[in-house]
Amino acid sequence: MINENASYNLKIAQINEEKEELKRKKEIHAYILYVVNQFIWAIQGLQLKSFYSFFAKDYDINSFTFYRHLGLSIAGYLSIFYKKIDMKYPWQINHRIWFYIRNIGIYICIRTWMDSLGIFRLSTCQILGGLGPLLTIIFSVIFLKEKFHAVYAYGIGICFIGSTMIILNERKSETTTEKDASLNNIFLGSLYLTINVTLFSLGLVGQKFLCEENLSPEEQTFYFGFYTVLIAGTFNIFNFDFKLRNILYCLYSLLNGFIFYICNFLNSVSFKNIEISKLQPVSYLSTILVIIASAVIFKENIYFTDILGALMIIGFIIYNGMYPPKS
């Protein structure tokens, strides 16, 4: 009898060990996908900024959003059709509130992000937008019931100081792509970014809920684009904006939508197999890439306090990723 119990316990221990090993492999796979995704996010971010340079006459937020998310929804639907996925309709989804926060809130995110790009340097927007991982951790604690640790509170203070240092540099920026960096514009740009980061972080939490509900990445990206196309198209109708635009502008917007599809697809695949808080430190890889590229491509000024502020923000998040608080 004793030998049977010992054999049973050993078998259970082996099964648990195999489960843990499988979980670790899935997390490593999700981590690698997320790292690759940050390079794609950086390309997508640079392309967004280039609209102000390449298509100044054709660009407006509603037409851009319409074509961009038309590309996203087309890519999502083609993936669903190719994989023969039995689609869930919105009324069949349990987490409907999070579904709509993610899919409708993205329109506001796009508007505030593009408006902030018209006021701030791309590097500033990218760094301050990088406060999102910290907010995502806080929201994941509140809504996903993940554990909160005191080190997160210290991080909020560090990141706030770092972001303030970066914002203050807008007044001495002399690049021609930004508007006059008056206090009013700095306040407005900061407000846009605050709204953007908050909604984007809530959207990531919503994405995690949808992943837990087994809504496929293809379905998520399709709805992500579909609702924004409806909203942007409605605004175009109300504004009586029916003019035909440069075909290159339309194709460039569609291309950004296809790139955006890849980003969101990889996000959904990663979130399915790992906690959000474990991935957030990696988000700063795209921030670093964009800061370097914006200085080279768009000739944006980079100041010492930009670097110091960025290091404060990025340093804390990376430290938190390498030495996470013990449960």
Secondary structure as GFF3:
##gff-version 3
##sequence-region A 1 327
A	DSSP	alpha_helix	2	54	.	.	.	ID=ss1
A	DSSP	alpha_helix	61	83	.	.	.	ID=ss2
A	DSSP	three_ten_helix	90	92	.	.	.	ID=ss3
A	DSSP	alpha_helix	96	117	.	.	.	ID=ss4
A	DSSP	alpha_helix	122	129	.	.	.	ID=ss5
A	DSSP	alpha_helix	132	143	.	.	.	ID=ss6
A	DSSP	alpha_helix	150	168	.	.	.	ID=ss7
A	DSSP	three_ten_helix	169	172	.	.	.	ID=ss8
A	DSSP	alpha_helix	183	212	.	.	.	ID=ss9
A	DSSP	alpha_helix	217	238	.	.	.	ID=ss10
A	DSSP	alpha_helix	247	271	.	.	.	ID=ss11
A	DSSP	alpha_helix	276	279	.	.	.	ID=ss12
A	DSSP	three_ten_helix	280	283	.	.	.	ID=ss13
A	DSSP	alpha_helix	284	297	.	.	.	ID=ss14
A	DSSP	alpha_helix	304	322	.	.	.	ID=ss15
###
